[in-house]
Amino acid sequence: MSRPARTALFLFVVIVSNLSGNLCLNWGMKKSGDLLQPAVVLGVALLIVWTLARMALLSWADLTFVLPVTAIGYVLSAAAGLLLFHENVAPERWAGALLVTAGAAIVGTEKPAAPQPPAER
């Protein structure tokens, strides 16, 4: 798999696992508050996938690329909170979400830099 394709795949996995993991945690905890609720367990599992995928992504892509692009998850979380949980999202939160989206769009247009060899001691 080419590096750009691998990066795109892992970006997708990072964003989707973060969003779905947080949604499952929210739903499970609000439903019963029980840590062994299946939705909570699924949420934790998805957040483990998120952590591992993000670690892998950071092993070949620049931090300055990964963090802004995956920050789109914050925007998706606000939208999901509104649509799925009927949460009140204040205009200030939407403004922040739009700023994050704009930043992610700007950063996402740049191709990730080629990996650099580790510095010698």
Biopython code that builds the backbone (N, CA, C, O; Angstrom):
import numpy as np
from Bio.PDB.StructureBuilder import StructureBuilder

atoms = [
    (1, "MET", "N", (0.858, -1.176, 0.000)),
    (1, "MET", "CA", (0.000, 0.000, 0.000)),
    (1, "MET", "C", (0.900, 1.234, 0.000)),
    (1, "MET", "O", (1.863, 1.300, 0.764)),
    (2, "SER", "N", (0.594, 2.194, -0.840)),
    (2, "SER", "CA", (1.408, 3.403, -0.922)),
    (2, "SER", "C", (1.257, 4.228, 0.356)),
    (2, "SER", "O", (0.274, 4.099, 1.086)),
    (3, "ARG", "N", (2.243, 5.069, 0.605)),
    (3, "ARG", "CA", (2.212, 5.899, 1.809)),
    (3, "ARG", "C", (1.006, 6.836, 1.850)),
    (3, "ARG", "O", (0.374, 6.945, 2.901)),
    (4, "PRO", "N", (0.654, 7.525, 0.743)),
    (4, "PRO", "CA", (-0.546, 8.379, 0.792)),
    (4, "PRO", "C", (-1.828, 7.581, 1.059)),
    (4, "PRO", "O", (-2.702, 8.045, 1.792)),
    (5, "ALA", "N", (-1.944, 6.397, 0.476)),
    (5, "ALA", "CA", (-3.141, 5.575, 0.708)),
    (5, "ALA", "C", (-3.183, 5.088, 2.149)),
    (5, "ALA", "O", (-4.242, 5.081, 2.776)),
    (6, "ARG", "N", (-2.045, 4.687, 2.666)),
    (6, "ARG", "CA", (-1.970, 4.236, 4.056)),
    (6, "ARG", "C", (-2.305, 5.382, 5.005)),
    (6, "ARG", "O", (-3.013, 5.185, 5.992)),
    (7, "THR", "N", (-1.801, 6.570, 4.710)),
    (7, "THR", "CA", (-2.095, 7.745, 5.542)),
    (7, "THR", "C", (-3.582, 8.056, 5.520)),
    (7, "THR", "O", (-4.173, 8.318, 6.567)),
    (8, "ALA", "N", (-4.191, 8.031, 4.344)),
    (8, "ALA", "CA", (-5.633, 8.304, 4.232)),
    (8, "ALA", "C", (-6.442, 7.259, 4.994)),
    (8, "ALA", "O", (-7.398, 7.607, 5.688)),
    (9, "LEU", "N", (-6.073, 5.989, 4.875)),
    (9, "LEU", "CA", (-6.781, 4.924, 5.579)),
    (9, "LEU", "C", (-6.693, 5.121, 7.093)),
    (9, "LEU", "O", (-7.697, 5.016, 7.797)),
    (10, "PHE", "N", (-5.500, 5.403, 7.583)),
    (10, "PHE", "CA", (-5.333, 5.564, 9.025)),
    (10, "PHE", "C", (-5.984, 6.847, 9.527)),
    (10, "PHE", "O", (-6.484, 6.877, 10.652)),
    (11, "LEU", "N", (-5.990, 7.899, 8.726)),
    (11, "LEU", "CA", (-6.727, 9.106, 9.114)),
    (11, "LEU", "C", (-8.206, 8.778, 9.291)),
    (11, "LEU", "O", (-8.835, 9.212, 10.256)),
    (12, "PHE", "N", (-8.750, 8.016, 8.362)),
    (12, "PHE", "CA", (-10.155, 7.601, 8.452)),
    (12, "PHE", "C", (-10.402, 6.778, 9.715)),
    (12, "PHE", "O", (-11.362, 7.027, 10.444)),
    (13, "VAL", "N", (-9.538, 5.800, 9.972)),
    (13, "VAL", "CA", (-9.694, 4.943, 11.152)),
    (13, "VAL", "C", (-9.601, 5.765, 12.429)),
    (13, "VAL", "O", (-10.386, 5.564, 13.356)),
    (14, "VAL", "N", (-8.644, 6.690, 12.485)),
    (14, "VAL", "CA", (-8.467, 7.533, 13.676)),
    (14, "VAL", "C", (-9.714, 8.381, 13.917)),
    (14, "VAL", "O", (-10.217, 8.439, 15.039)),
    (15, "ILE", "N", (-10.206, 9.028, 12.888)),
    (15, "ILE", "CA", (-11.364, 9.917, 13.043)),
    (15, "ILE", "C", (-12.621, 9.132, 13.405)),
    (15, "ILE", "O", (-13.345, 9.517, 14.323)),
    (16, "VAL", "N", (-12.887, 8.040, 12.697)),
    (16, "VAL", "CA", (-14.111, 7.266, 12.932)),
    (16, "VAL", "C", (-14.070, 6.550, 14.282)),
    (16, "VAL", "O", (-15.076, 6.527, 14.992)),
    (17, "SER", "N", (-12.943, 5.974, 14.644)),
    (17, "SER", "CA", (-12.876, 5.263, 15.932)),
    (17, "SER", "C", (-12.975, 6.233, 17.103)),
    (17, "SER", "O", (-13.566, 5.892, 18.127)),
    (18, "ASN", "N", (-12.411, 7.434, 16.979)),
    (18, "ASN", "CA", (-12.528, 8.436, 18.037)),
    (18, "ASN", "C", (-13.981, 8.873, 18.199)),
    (18, "ASN", "O", (-14.514, 8.884, 19.309)),
    (19, "LEU", "N", (-14.612, 9.232, 17.092)),
    (19, "LEU", "CA", (-15.998, 9.690, 17.146)),
    (19, "LEU", "C", (-16.924, 8.591, 17.665)),
    (19, "LEU", "O", (-17.703, 8.827, 18.588)),
    (20, "SER", "N", (-16.847, 7.410, 17.090)),
    (20, "SER", "CA", (-17.761, 6.335, 17.490)),
    (20, "SER", "C", (-17.475, 5.859, 18.914)),
    (20, "SER", "O", (-18.403, 5.511, 19.644)),
    (21, "GLY", "N", (-16.214, 5.840, 19.315)),
    (21, "GLY", "CA", (-15.882, 5.451, 20.683)),
    (21, "GLY", "C", (-16.454, 6.421, 21.698)),
    (21, "GLY", "O", (-17.022, 6.003, 22.707)),
    (22, "ASN", "N", (-16.310, 7.714, 21.442)),
    (22, "ASN", "CA", (-16.871, 8.717, 22.348)),
    (22, "ASN", "C", (-18.396, 8.689, 22.367)),
    (22, "ASN", "O", (-19.007, 8.874, 23.420)),
    (23, "LEU", "N", (-19.012, 8.459, 21.215)),
    (23, "LEU", "CA", (-20.475, 8.362, 21.172)),
    (23, "LEU", "C", (-20.973, 7.161, 21.968)),
    (23, "LEU", "O", (-21.957, 7.268, 22.700)),
    (24, "CYS", "N", (-20.305, 6.023, 21.832)),
    (24, "CYS", "CA", (-20.701, 4.834, 22.592)),
    (24, "CYS", "C", (-20.535, 5.060, 24.093)),
    (24, "CYS", "O", (-21.398, 4.680, 24.883)),
    (25, "LEU", "N", (-19.415, 5.684, 24.482)),
    (25, "LEU", "CA", (-19.219, 5.980, 25.900)),
    (25, "LEU", "C", (-20.319, 6.893, 26.426)),
    (25, "LEU", "O", (-20.882, 6.637, 27.490)),
    (26, "ASN", "N", (-20.625, 7.940, 25.699)),
    (26, "ASN", "CA", (-21.651, 8.891, 26.115)),
    (26, "ASN", "C", (-23.000, 8.198, 26.251)),
    (26, "ASN", "O", (-23.686, 8.362, 27.260)),
    (27, "TRP", "N", (-23.374, 7.439, 25.255)),
    (27, "TRP", "CA", (-24.665, 6.766, 25.258)),
    (27, "TRP", "C", (-24.747, 5.745, 26.397)),
    (27, "TRP", "O", (-25.737, 5.700, 27.127)),
    (28, "GLY", "N", (-23.707, 4.932, 26.540)),
    (28, "GLY", "CA", (-23.707, 3.913, 27.575)),
    (28, "GLY", "C", (-23.726, 4.480, 28.982)),
    (28, "GLY", "O", (-24.421, 3.961, 29.855)),
    (29, "MET", "N", (-22.968, 5.538, 29.205)),
    (29, "MET", "CA", (-22.919, 6.120, 30.544)),
    (29, "MET", "C", (-24.219, 6.848, 30.883)),
    (29, "MET", "O", (-24.663, 6.823, 32.031)),
    (30, "LYS", "N", (-24.822, 7.487, 29.901)),
    (30, "LYS", "CA", (-26.091, 8.167, 30.162)),
    (30, "LYS", "C", (-27.240, 7.173, 30.315)),
    (30, "LYS", "O", (-28.214, 7.436, 31.020)),
    (31, "LYS", "N", (-27.113, 6.037, 29.650)),
    (31, "LYS", "CA", (-28.178, 5.031, 29.715)),
    (31, "LYS", "C", (-28.254, 4.406, 31.103)),
    (31, "LYS", "O", (-29.338, 4.286, 31.673)),
    (32, "SER", "N", (-27.099, 4.008, 31.649)),
    (32, "SER", "CA", (-27.163, 3.325, 32.940)),
    (32, "SER", "C", (-26.078, 3.759, 33.911)),
    (32, "SER", "O", (-26.234, 3.588, 35.120)),
    (33, "GLY", "N", (-24.986, 4.315, 33.413)),
    (33, "GLY", "CA", (-23.876, 4.684, 34.280)),
    (33, "GLY", "C", (-23.026, 3.489, 34.689)),
    (33, "GLY", "O", (-22.079, 3.636, 35.463)),
    (34, "ASP", "N", (-23.354, 2.313, 34.180)),
    (34, "ASP", "CA", (-22.626, 1.092, 34.510)),
    (34, "ASP", "C", (-21.427, 0.950, 33.578)),
    (34, "ASP", "O", (-21.573, 0.996, 32.356)),
    (35, "LEU", "N", (-20.235, 0.776, 34.165)),
    (35, "LEU", "CA", (-19.027, 0.648, 33.346)),
    (35, "LEU", "C", (-19.012, -0.619, 32.507)),
    (35, "LEU", "O", (-18.289, -0.692, 31.514)),
    (36, "LEU", "N", (-19.800, -1.622, 32.891)),
    (36, "LEU", "CA", (-19.846, -2.870, 32.123)),
    (36, "LEU", "C", (-20.985, -2.895, 31.122)),
    (36, "LEU", "O", (-21.258, -3.930, 30.514)),
    (37, "GLN", "N", (-21.646, -1.772, 30.950)),
    (37, "GLN", "CA", (-22.668, -1.629, 29.911)),
    (37, "GLN", "C", (-21.999, -1.928, 28.565)),
    (37, "GLN", "O", (-20.915, -1.406, 28.303)),
    (38, "PRO", "N", (-22.614, -2.760, 27.694)),
    (38, "PRO", "CA", (-21.978, -3.104, 26.421)),
    (38, "PRO", "C", (-21.540, -1.889, 25.591)),
    (38, "PRO", "O", (-20.491, -1.925, 24.949)),
    (39, "ALA", "N", (-22.326, -0.833, 25.603)),
    (39, "ALA", "CA", (-21.943, 0.354, 24.828)),
    (39, "ALA", "C", (-20.674, 0.990, 25.389)),
    (39, "ALA", "O", (-19.855, 1.512, 24.633)),
    (40, "VAL", "N", (-20.511, 0.949, 26.694)),
    (40, "VAL", "CA", (-19.302, 1.507, 27.324)),
    (40, "VAL", "C", (-18.095, 0.655, 26.969)),
    (40, "VAL", "O", (-17.036, 1.185, 26.631)),
    (41, "VAL", "N", (-18.246, -0.650, 27.042)),
    (41, "VAL", "CA", (-17.154, -1.568, 26.693)),
    (41, "VAL", "C", (-16.760, -1.376, 25.222)),
    (41, "VAL", "O", (-15.575, -1.336, 24.893)),
    (42, "LEU", "N", (-17.754, -1.259, 24.348)),
    (42, "LEU", "CA", (-17.478, -1.012, 22.930)),
    (42, "LEU", "C", (-16.767, 0.327, 22.747)),
    (42, "LEU", "O", (-15.825, 0.437, 21.963)),
    (43, "GLY", "N", (-17.224, 1.339, 23.476)),
    (43, "GLY", "CA", (-16.583, 2.648, 23.397)),
    (43, "GLY", "C", (-15.125, 2.593, 23.796)),
    (43, "GLY", "O", (-14.273, 3.179, 23.128)),
    (44, "VAL", "N", (-14.831, 1.897, 24.876)),
    (44, "VAL", "CA", (-13.442, 1.756, 25.324)),
    (44, "VAL", "C", (-12.625, 1.008, 24.267)),
    (44, "VAL", "O", (-11.497, 1.398, 23.968)),
    (45, "ALA", "N", (-13.184, -0.054, 23.706)),
    (45, "ALA", "CA", (-12.477, -0.815, 22.662)),
    (45, "ALA", "C", (-12.186, 0.067, 21.447)),
    (45, "ALA", "O", (-11.089, 0.020, 20.891)),
    (46, "LEU", "N", (-13.163, 0.863, 21.042)),
    (46, "LEU", "CA", (-12.956, 1.759, 19.895)),
    (46, "LEU", "C", (-11.913, 2.822, 20.206)),
    (46, "LEU", "O", (-11.145, 3.204, 19.323)),
    (47, "LEU", "N", (-11.872, 3.300, 21.427)),
    (47, "LEU", "CA", (-10.857, 4.291, 21.787)),
    (47, "LEU", "C", (-9.463, 3.664, 21.885)),
    (47, "LEU", "O", (-8.463, 4.355, 21.694)),
    (48, "ILE", "N", (-9.388, 2.373, 22.178)),
    (48, "ILE", "CA", (-8.100, 1.669, 22.114)),
    (48, "ILE", "C", (-7.648, 1.580, 20.662)),
    (48, "ILE", "O", (-6.478, 1.815, 20.360)),
    (49, "VAL", "N", (-8.574, 1.241, 19.759)),
    (49, "VAL", "CA", (-8.256, 1.228, 18.323)),
    (49, "VAL", "C", (-7.783, 2.618, 17.894)),
    (49, "VAL", "O", (-6.798, 2.740, 17.166)),
    (50, "TRP", "N", (-8.486, 3.671, 18.346)),
    (50, "TRP", "CA", (-8.110, 5.046, 18.022)),
    (50, "TRP", "C", (-6.673, 5.331, 18.467)),
    (50, "TRP", "O", (-5.881, 5.882, 17.703)),
    (51, "THR", "N", (-6.343, 4.957, 19.696)),
    (51, "THR", "CA", (-4.999, 5.221, 20.212)),
    (51, "THR", "C", (-3.934, 4.500, 19.403)),
    (51, "THR", "O", (-2.917, 5.094, 19.045)),
    (52, "LEU", "N", (-4.157, 3.230, 19.115)),
    (52, "LEU", "CA", (-3.173, 2.451, 18.357)),
    (52, "LEU", "C", (-3.035, 2.960, 16.925)),
    (52, "LEU", "O", (-1.923, 3.049, 16.405)),
    (53, "ALA", "N", (-4.149, 3.292, 16.288)),
    (53, "ALA", "CA", (-4.093, 3.812, 14.917)),
    (53, "ALA", "C", (-3.397, 5.168, 14.882)),
    (53, "ALA", "O", (-2.629, 5.452, 13.963)),
    (54, "ARG", "N", (-3.662, 5.996, 15.874)),
    (54, "ARG", "CA", (-3.015, 7.309, 15.935)),
    (54, "ARG", "C", (-1.514, 7.164, 16.164)),
    (54, "ARG", "O", (-0.721, 7.891, 15.566)),
    (55, "MET", "N", (-1.122, 6.230, 17.025)),
    (55, "MET", "CA", (0.305, 5.977, 17.241)),
    (55, "MET", "C", (0.977, 5.528, 15.946)),
    (55, "MET", "O", (2.067, 5.993, 15.611)),
    (56, "ALA", "N", (0.325, 4.627, 15.227)),
    (56, "ALA", "CA", (0.884, 4.158, 13.962)),
    (56, "ALA", "C", (0.995, 5.312, 12.973)),
    (56, "ALA", "O", (2.019, 5.466, 12.307)),
    (57, "LEU", "N", (-0.040, 6.109, 12.880)),
    (57, "LEU", "CA", (-0.042, 7.249, 11.959)),
    (57, "LEU", "C", (1.076, 8.218, 12.297)),
    (57, "LEU", "O", (1.758, 8.721, 11.405)),
    (58, "LEU", "N", (1.267, 8.479, 13.576)),
    (58, "LEU", "CA", (2.323, 9.402, 13.995)),
    (58, "LEU", "C", (3.723, 8.842, 13.755)),
    (58, "LEU", "O", (4.700, 9.590, 13.777)),
    (59, "SER", "N", (3.825, 7.537, 13.527)),
    (59, "SER", "CA", (5.145, 6.954, 13.272)),
    (59, "SER", "C", (5.668, 7.290, 11.882)),
    (59, "SER", "O", (6.868, 7.179, 11.633)),
    (60, "TRP", "N", (4.777, 7.705, 10.962)),
    (60, "TRP", "CA", (5.263, 8.065, 9.626)),
    (60, "TRP", "C", (4.781, 9.423, 9.131)),
    (60, "TRP", "O", (5.289, 9.915, 8.124)),
    (61, "ALA", "N", (3.836, 10.033, 9.793)),
    (61, "ALA", "CA", (3.339, 11.341, 9.355)),
    (61, "ALA", "C", (3.693, 12.396, 10.403)),
    (61, "ALA", "O", (3.836, 12.089, 11.587)),
    (62, "ASP", "N", (3.829, 13.618, 9.957)),
    (62, "ASP", "CA", (4.198, 14.718, 10.851)),
    (62, "ASP", "C", (3.098, 15.026, 11.853)),
    (62, "ASP", "O", (1.913, 14.986, 11.522)),
    (63, "LEU", "N", (3.500, 15.334, 13.077)),
    (63, "LEU", "CA", (2.564, 15.742, 14.124)),
    (63, "LEU", "C", (1.779, 16.968, 13.682)),
    (63, "LEU", "O", (0.582, 17.072, 13.952)),
    (64, "THR", "N", (2.448, 17.895, 13.005)),
    (64, "THR", "CA", (1.798, 19.128, 12.558)),
    (64, "THR", "C", (0.786, 18.879, 11.447)),
    (64, "THR", "O", (-0.012, 19.763, 11.135)),
    (65, "PHE", "N", (0.804, 17.709, 10.855)),
    (65, "PHE", "CA", (-0.203, 17.307, 9.873)),
    (65, "PHE", "C", (-1.317, 16.511, 10.551)),
    (65, "PHE", "O", (-2.499, 16.777, 10.330)),
    (66, "VAL", "N", (-0.941, 15.547, 11.365)),
    (66, "VAL", "CA", (-1.902, 14.612, 11.970)),
    (66, "VAL", "C", (-2.867, 15.323, 12.911)),
    (66, "VAL", "O", (-4.079, 15.143, 12.797)),
    (67, "LEU", "N", (-2.354, 16.122, 13.834)),
    (67, "LEU", "CA", (-3.237, 16.727, 14.837)),
    (67, "LEU", "C", (-4.290, 17.650, 14.237)),
    (67, "LEU", "O", (-5.463, 17.511, 14.583)),
    (68, "PRO", "N", (-3.938, 18.581, 13.362)),
    (68, "PRO", "CA", (-5.006, 19.418, 12.799)),
    (68, "PRO", "C", (-6.011, 18.650, 11.940)),
    (68, "PRO", "O", (-7.210, 18.924, 11.997)),
    (69, "VAL", "N", (-5.535, 17.700, 11.153)),
    (69, "VAL", "CA", (-6.460, 16.975, 10.278)),
    (69, "VAL", "C", (-7.407, 16.092, 11.095)),
    (69, "VAL", "O", (-8.595, 16.011, 10.782)),
    (70, "THR", "N", (-6.900, 15.437, 12.124)),
    (70, "THR", "CA", (-7.774, 14.595, 12.936)),
    (70, "THR", "C", (-8.638, 15.417, 13.886)),
    (70, "THR", "O", (-9.561, 14.877, 14.497)),
    (71, "ALA", "N", (-8.361, 16.705, 14.023)),
    (71, "ALA", "CA", (-9.188, 17.577, 14.859)),
    (71, "ALA", "C", (-10.592, 17.752, 14.289)),
    (71, "ALA", "O", (-11.472, 18.272, 14.975)),
    (72, "ILE", "N", (-10.814, 17.330, 13.056)),
    (72, "ILE", "CA", (-12.150, 17.392, 12.475)),
    (72, "ILE", "C", (-13.119, 16.545, 13.307)),
    (72, "ILE", "O", (-14.333, 16.741, 13.250)),
    (73, "GLY", "N", (-12.573, 15.611, 14.073)),
    (73, "GLY", "CA", (-13.397, 14.806, 14.971)),
    (73, "GLY", "C", (-14.156, 15.652, 15.985)),
    (73, "GLY", "O", (-15.247, 15.272, 16.411)),
    (74, "TYR", "N", (-13.594, 16.794, 16.378)),
    (74, "TYR", "CA", (-14.281, 17.683, 17.312)),
    (74, "TYR", "C", (-15.549, 18.255, 16.672)),
    (74, "TYR", "O", (-16.589, 18.370, 17.321)),
    (75, "VAL", "N", (-15.447, 18.603, 15.417)),
    (75, "VAL", "CA", (-16.602, 19.126, 14.691)),
    (75, "VAL", "C", (-17.662, 18.034, 14.558)),
    (75, "VAL", "O", (-18.848, 18.278, 14.778)),
    (76, "LEU", "N", (-17.228, 16.841, 14.201)),
    (76, "LEU", "CA", (-18.167, 15.728, 14.055)),
    (76, "LEU", "C", (-18.820, 15.379, 15.389)),
    (76, "LEU", "O", (-19.996, 15.015, 15.431)),
    (77, "SER", "N", (-18.063, 15.488, 16.478)),
    (77, "SER", "CA", (-18.625, 15.217, 17.806)),
    (77, "SER", "C", (-19.702, 16.230, 18.169)),
    (77, "SER", "O", (-20.736, 15.862, 18.725)),
    (78, "ALA", "N", (-19.469, 17.494, 17.861)),
    (78, "ALA", "CA", (-20.481, 18.517, 18.148)),
    (78, "ALA", "C", (-21.745, 18.250, 17.335)),
    (78, "ALA", "O", (-22.856, 18.355, 17.856)),
    (79, "ALA", "N", (-21.577, 17.909, 16.068)),
    (79, "ALA", "CA", (-22.735, 17.620, 15.219)),
    (79, "ALA", "C", (-23.472, 16.373, 15.708)),
    (79, "ALA", "O", (-24.703, 16.344, 15.726)),
    (80, "ALA", "N", (-22.719, 15.342, 16.106)),
    (80, "ALA", "CA", (-23.350, 14.118, 16.598)),
    (80, "ALA", "C", (-24.076, 14.377, 17.918)),
    (80, "ALA", "O", (-25.161, 13.842, 18.147)),
    (81, "GLY", "N", (-23.488, 15.187, 18.775)),
    (81, "GLY", "CA", (-24.155, 15.535, 20.034)),
    (81, "GLY", "C", (-25.485, 16.220, 19.788)),
    (81, "GLY", "O", (-26.473, 15.959, 20.474)),
    (82, "LEU", "N", (-25.495, 17.095, 18.807)),
    (82, "LEU", "CA", (-26.728, 17.797, 18.450)),
    (82, "LEU", "C", (-27.756, 16.847, 17.835)),
    (82, "LEU", "O", (-28.917, 16.827, 18.246)),
    (83, "LEU", "N", (-27.329, 16.077, 16.865)),
    (83, "LEU", "CA", (-28.254, 15.229, 16.110)),
    (83, "LEU", "C", (-28.698, 13.971, 16.860)),
    (83, "LEU", "O", (-29.869, 13.594, 16.801)),
    (84, "LEU", "N", (-27.776, 13.327, 17.557)),
    (84, "LEU", "CA", (-28.098, 12.052, 18.201)),
    (84, "LEU", "C", (-28.570, 12.184, 19.639)),
    (84, "LEU", "O", (-29.424, 11.424, 20.097)),
    (85, "PHE", "N", (-27.999, 13.169, 20.356)),
    (85, "PHE", "CA", (-28.326, 13.294, 21.770)),
    (85, "PHE", "C", (-29.115, 14.562, 22.074)),
    (85, "PHE", "O", (-29.438, 14.837, 23.229)),
    (86, "HIS", "N", (-29.423, 15.326, 21.041)),
    (86, "HIS", "CA", (-30.215, 16.550, 21.167)),
    (86, "HIS", "C", (-29.617, 17.520, 22.188)),
    (86, "HIS", "O", (-30.334, 18.176, 22.944)),
    (87, "GLU", "N", (-28.288, 17.589, 22.186)),
    (87, "GLU", "CA", (-27.593, 18.507, 23.079)),
    (87, "GLU", "C", (-27.675, 19.922, 22.523)),
    (87, "GLU", "O", (-27.746, 20.122, 21.310)),
    (88, "ASN", "N", (-27.663, 20.887, 23.411)),
    (88, "ASN", "CA", (-27.651, 22.282, 23.005)),
    (88, "ASN", "C", (-26.207, 22.687, 22.713)),
    (88, "ASN", "O", (-25.360, 22.667, 23.606)),
    (89, "VAL", "N", (-25.934, 23.050, 21.475)),
    (89, "VAL", "CA", (-24.590, 23.471, 21.082)),
    (89, "VAL", "C", (-24.634, 24.982, 20.880)),
    (89, "VAL", "O", (-25.270, 25.481, 19.952)),
    (90, "ALA", "N", (-23.952, 25.692, 21.759)),
    (90, "ALA", "CA", (-23.965, 27.157, 21.742)),
    (90, "ALA", "C", (-23.273, 27.690, 20.485)),
    (90, "ALA", "O", (-22.421, 27.013, 19.910)),
    (91, "PRO", "N", (-23.639, 28.904, 20.059)),
    (91, "PRO", "CA", (-23.004, 29.504, 18.886)),
    (91, "PRO", "C", (-21.479, 29.594, 19.005)),
    (91, "PRO", "O", (-20.767, 29.469, 18.010)),
    (92, "GLU", "N", (-20.987, 29.810, 20.224)),
    (92, "GLU", "CA", (-19.529, 29.877, 20.419)),
    (92, "GLU", "C", (-18.874, 28.536, 20.100)),
    (92, "GLU", "O", (-17.766, 28.493, 19.565)),
    (93, "ARG", "N", (-19.556, 27.450, 20.427)),
    (93, "ARG", "CA", (-19.001, 26.128, 20.110)),
    (93, "ARG", "C", (-18.994, 25.891, 18.606)),
    (93, "ARG", "O", (-18.050, 25.314, 18.066)),
    (94, "TRP", "N", (-20.066, 26.346, 17.921)),
    (94, "TRP", "CA", (-20.080, 26.206, 16.463)),
    (94, "TRP", "C", (-18.991, 27.061, 15.826)),
    (94, "TRP", "O", (-18.360, 26.646, 14.853)),
    (95, "ALA", "N", (-18.771, 28.248, 16.370)),
    (95, "ALA", "CA", (-17.706, 29.111, 15.837)),
    (95, "ALA", "C", (-16.356, 28.421, 16.000)),
    (95, "ALA", "O", (-15.534, 28.422, 15.084)),
    (96, "GLY", "N", (-16.136, 27.836, 17.166)),
    (96, "GLY", "CA", (-14.892, 27.095, 17.384)),
    (96, "GLY", "C", (-14.768, 25.912, 16.446)),
    (96, "GLY", "O", (-13.692, 25.637, 15.916)),
    (97, "ALA", "N", (-15.880, 25.209, 16.244)),
    (97, "ALA", "CA", (-15.872, 24.063, 15.338)),
    (97, "ALA", "C", (-15.548, 24.498, 13.912)),
    (97, "ALA", "O", (-14.821, 23.804, 13.202)),
    (98, "LEU", "N", (-16.080, 25.636, 13.494)),
    (98, "LEU", "CA", (-15.782, 26.143, 12.153)),
    (98, "LEU", "C", (-14.315, 26.539, 12.025)),
    (98, "LEU", "O", (-13.704, 26.326, 10.977)),
    (99, "LEU", "N", (-13.748, 27.111, 13.080)),
    (99, "LEU", "CA", (-12.320, 27.438, 13.051)),
    (99, "LEU", "C", (-11.471, 26.174, 12.936)),
    (99, "LEU", "O", (-10.487, 26.145, 12.197)),
    (100, "VAL", "N", (-11.851, 25.144, 13.661)),
    (100, "VAL", "CA", (-11.134, 23.871, 13.577)),
    (100, "VAL", "C", (-11.244, 23.298, 12.170)),
    (100, "VAL", "O", (-10.261, 22.812, 11.610)),
    (101, "THR", "N", (-12.446, 23.357, 11.601)),
    (101, "THR", "CA", (-12.650, 22.852, 10.245)),
    (101, "THR", "C", (-11.800, 23.612, 9.237)),
    (101, "THR", "O", (-11.180, 23.014, 8.358)),
    (102, "ALA", "N", (-11.778, 24.922, 9.369)),
    (102, "ALA", "CA", (-10.965, 25.743, 8.454)),
    (102, "ALA", "C", (-9.486, 25.400, 8.592)),
    (102, "ALA", "O", (-8.776, 25.265, 7.596)),
    (103, "GLY", "N", (-9.029, 25.262, 9.827)),
    (103, "GLY", "CA", (-7.624, 24.897, 10.045)),
    (103, "GLY", "C", (-7.300, 23.531, 9.484)),
    (103, "GLY", "O", (-6.249, 23.342, 8.873)),
    (104, "ALA", "N", (-8.202, 22.567, 9.687)),
    (104, "ALA", "CA", (-7.987, 21.220, 9.164)),
    (104, "ALA", "C", (-7.971, 21.228, 7.636)),
    (104, "ALA", "O", (-7.187, 20.512, 7.014)),
    (105, "ALA", "N", (-8.840, 22.040, 7.036)),
    (105, "ALA", "CA", (-8.873, 22.124, 5.571)),
    (105, "ALA", "C", (-7.573, 22.707, 5.033)),
    (105, "ALA", "O", (-7.041, 22.233, 4.029)),
    (106, "ILE", "N", (-7.071, 23.724, 5.696)),
    (106, "ILE", "CA", (-5.815, 24.349, 5.244)),
    (106, "ILE", "C", (-4.655, 23.374, 5.393)),
    (106, "ILE", "O", (-3.867, 23.198, 4.464)),
    (107, "VAL", "N", (-4.547, 22.740, 6.558)),
    (107, "VAL", "CA", (-3.455, 21.799, 6.797)),
    (107, "VAL", "C", (-3.587, 20.575, 5.907)),
    (107, "VAL", "O", (-2.586, 20.038, 5.435)),
    (108, "GLY", "N", (-4.825, 20.128, 5.673)),
    (108, "GLY", "CA", (-5.054, 18.934, 4.875)),
    (108, "GLY", "C", (-4.680, 19.084, 3.413)),
    (108, "GLY", "O", (-4.506, 18.084, 2.715)),
    (109, "THR", "N", (-4.553, 20.311, 2.939)),
    (109, "THR", "CA", (-4.160, 20.507, 1.549)),
    (109, "THR", "C", (-2.667, 20.280, 1.338)),
    (109, "THR", "O", (-2.218, 20.087, 0.208)),
    (110, "GLU", "N", (-1.907, 20.302, 2.416)),
    (110, "GLU", "CA", (-0.465, 20.084, 2.328)),
    (110, "GLU", "C", (-0.172, 18.601, 2.420)),
    (110, "GLU", "O", (-0.756, 17.896, 3.242)),
    (111, "LYS", "N", (0.733, 18.125, 1.577)),
    (111, "LYS", "CA", (1.107, 16.722, 1.629)),
    (111, "LYS", "C", (2.046, 16.506, 2.813)),
    (111, "LYS", "O", (2.889, 17.356, 3.096)),
    (112, "PRO", "N", (1.907, 15.378, 3.504)),
    (112, "PRO", "CA", (2.806, 15.094, 4.620)),
    (112, "PRO", "C", (4.249, 15.018, 4.136)),
    (112, "PRO", "O", (4.520, 14.530, 3.039)),
    (113, "ALA", "N", (5.161, 15.497, 4.953)),
    (113, "ALA", "CA", (6.582, 15.464, 4.597)),
    (113, "ALA", "C", (7.101, 14.029, 4.622)),
    (113, "ALA", "O", (6.550, 13.168, 5.307)),
    (114, "ALA", "N", (8.168, 13.789, 3.865)),
    (114, "ALA", "CA", (8.786, 12.478, 3.853)),
    (114, "ALA", "C", (9.425, 12.228, 5.202)),
    (114, "ALA", "O", (9.934, 13.160, 5.824)),
    (115, "PRO", "N", (9.411, 10.981, 5.669)),
    (115, "PRO", "CA", (10.013, 10.694, 6.965)),
    (115, "PRO", "C", (11.499, 10.993, 6.967)),
    (115, "PRO", "O", (12.191, 10.746, 5.979)),
    (116, "GLN", "N", (11.989, 11.523, 8.073)),
    (116, "GLN", "CA", (13.394, 11.840, 8.228)),
    (116, "GLN", "C", (14.057, 10.751, 9.045)),
    (116, "GLN", "O", (13.442, 10.203, 9.959)),
    (117, "PRO", "N", (15.319, 10.426, 8.726)),
    (117, "PRO", "CA", (16.002, 9.414, 9.531)),
    (117, "PRO", "C", (16.258, 9.965, 10.942)),
    (117, "PRO", "O", (16.419, 11.173, 11.114)),
    (118, "PRO", "N", (16.297, 9.084, 11.950)),
    (118, "PRO", "CA", (16.535, 9.563, 13.314)),
    (118, "PRO", "C", (17.912, 10.215, 13.417)),
    (118, "PRO", "O", (18.862, 9.808, 12.748)),
    (119, "ALA", "N", (17.996, 11.225, 14.260)),
    (119, "ALA", "CA", (19.261, 11.943, 14.450)),
    (119, "ALA", "C", (20.255, 11.021, 15.137)),
    (119, "ALA", "O", (19.892, 10.251, 16.027)),
    (120, "GLU", "N", (21.524, 11.106, 14.712)),
    (120, "GLU", "CA", (22.559, 10.296, 15.330)),
    (120, "GLU", "C", (23.046, 10.983, 16.585)),
    (120, "GLU", "O", (23.041, 12.210, 16.685)),
    (121, "ARG", "N", (23.466, 10.176, 17.539)),
    (121, "ARG", "CA", (23.966, 10.731, 18.810)),
    (121, "ARG", "C", (25.450, 10.843, 18.793)),
    (121, "ARG", "O", (26.046, 11.288, 19.773)),
]
sb = StructureBuilder()
sb.init_structure("model")
sb.init_model(0)
sb.init_chain("A")
sb.init_seg("    ")
for serial, (resi, resn, name, xyz) in enumerate(atoms, 1):
    if name == "N":
        sb.init_residue(resn, " ", resi, " ")
    sb.init_atom(name, np.array(xyz, "f"), 0.0, 1.0, " ", f" {name:<3s}", serial, name[0])
structure = sb.get_structure()
